[in-house]
Amino acid sequence: MMNKDKNFKDFYEQTLVPELIMLDRERKKVDRRVILIVLITVIAIIIEAKIIPEDAGDWKFVIQPLTGILGFILISVVSKNYRLNFKNKIISKISTFVDKNMQYTPEGTVPEEEFIRSAIFQHSCDKYKGEDHFRGTLGKTAVEFSEVVAQYVTRTGSGSSRKETYHTFFKGIFFVADFNKHFKTHTIVLPDTAERLFGKMGQKLQSLAINRGELIRLEDPEFEKEFCVYGDDQVEARYILSPSLMQRILEFKRKWNTKVYLSFRDSKVYIAIRMTKNLFETRLFKSVVDYNFIEENMRYLILLTGIVEDLNLNTRIWTKT
Amino acid sequence: MIYFIIALVVLLLIIAGLYNSLIKKKNDVGKAFASVDVMLKKRYDLIPNLVETVKTYMKHEKSLLTELTDLRTKAVAGDISDDERVDIENKIAKGVSGLMVAVENYPDLKASQNFIQLQGAWNEVEEQISASRRAYNAAVTIFNNGVETFPSNMMAGMMNYKTKMLFEIPDSERKNIHAADLFNK
């Protein structure tokens, strides 16, 4: 790790800085345009407030917000190229630096079918989008991951007053890797909310959870405190979740310090890491020629590709190669 | 009168619930125990292949190989007591782990695709055995809790259910599995 740090400093200075200087010129241009758009939008809203007659009724509440939304859309349009350039020129290079076998697609995402197959979340997935897709074979393990936002929809009312509301049930990183053992059944590891809240009663509640298979009670008390496990097969779930893997999952969870969900299916492991931060993005109004700002992206990528080692997926002492 | 009947029905329901949950727990133990057996049989099946593969390479381990084959024949024959079987399981586990160490002296064998495949299969079976034992222990723990805690312990007393023994599983040791208590049901 120390070695990689030093290398990254060199890599940053030699390869990234020239690109970053170019990007920063572009940023200043975008900054000016954004300020202009904000000014025009604000002025437009003020003028609208003056000229819309008092008796305009509902229109009063529509025009001003619409102007604001238009301003936001314009900002995202004028900054789109700059954002993509940052991803294509900087993030893709960092990706190759972290592991040369990795392919980066800024606008790609882990396929929705994979997300649904994992069956981690029981909401119906009505809207699915993502970005920053990485894919590659790290050591012996094929992996892919991306940022994902998944939403379900609720509908109220009918006819003209019919309203659709989208609710986000997952936002964060979705990670798929080939698992190092063969297995046939489905096992799922969820953060344990019931047991922490209700203790013994929680355990009862967990065992009543519908559509989740049997509750698997594992012998590691620390693990049981953090997670609850459901599976189709008591033995196979334990075959997958060996005592050492349980320890590794615990450490992994502590490292990220957020809610993590794991699903084992079709000899693959699916991991969902909840996260509010949008990773691998550039910024406005502040220079991007900034080592700490760039290094943070590298750190996240190392953390993500490190999952393979964290879960020991490159150990192939079983029949699966 | 009506209250008396309601109370009686409720009482009967509670008794039935306790009875059924104990039966279910006992059956889960039986199921888990059977799965240990399945995994052990899988291990027997690997032995002939393993012996066949290493035979041509290994010059000095002939007696170990014959012993393994004999042990397997005895185990598969089935007309042995539980204690004997535990003993045979131990010997097989020890014999094969000795074999895996001896392989270090035969680089050709170690590199052969066939052997690598078998070694993987062996590791797999060992972990499956360990997993099935852990599953058995979990089922026994749930059963024992049912037998010992109020109010199901009264029911268990009437049904003459006694607590069952757990397997002893050493923490990280997979190669040398203690099969003691395995068949002392």
Boltz contact constraints between the chains, C-beta under 6 A:
constraints:
  - contact:
      token1: [A, 217]
      token2: [B, 138]
      max_distance: 6.0
  - contact:
      token1: [A, 234]
      token2: [B, 135]
      max_distance: 6.0
  - contact:
      token1: [A, 235]
      token2: [B, 35]
      max_distance: 6.0
  - contact:
      token1: [A, 235]
      token2: [B, 131]
      max_distance: 6.0
  - contact:
      token1: [A, 235]
      token2: [B, 132]
      max_distance: 6.0
  - contact:
      token1: [A, 235]
      token2: [B, 135]
      max_distance: 6.0
  - contact:
      token1: [A, 238]
      token2: [B, 131]
      max_distance: 6.0
  - contact:
      token1: [A, 238]
      token2: [B, 134]
      max_distance: 6.0
  - contact:
      token1: [A, 238]
      token2: [B, 135]
      max_distance: 6.0
  - contact:
      token1: [A, 239]
      token2: [B, 127]
      max_distance: 6.0
  - contact:
      token1: [A, 239]
      token2: [B, 128]
      max_distance: 6.0
  - contact:
      token1: [A, 239]
      token2: [B, 131]
      max_distance: 6.0
  - contact:
      token1: [A, 317]
      token2: [B, 123]
      max_distance: 6.0
  - contact:
      token1: [A, 318]
      token2: [B, 120]
      max_distance: 6.0
  - contact:
      token1: [A, 318]
      token2: [B, 123]
      max_distance: 6.0
  - contact:
      token1: [A, 318]
      token2: [B, 124]
      max_distance: 6.0
  - contact:
      token1: [A, 319]
      token2: [B, 120]
      max_distance: 6.0
  - contact:
      token1: [A, 319]
      token2: [B, 121]
      max_distance: 6.0
  - contact:
      token1: [A, 319]
      token2: [B, 124]
      max_distance: 6.0
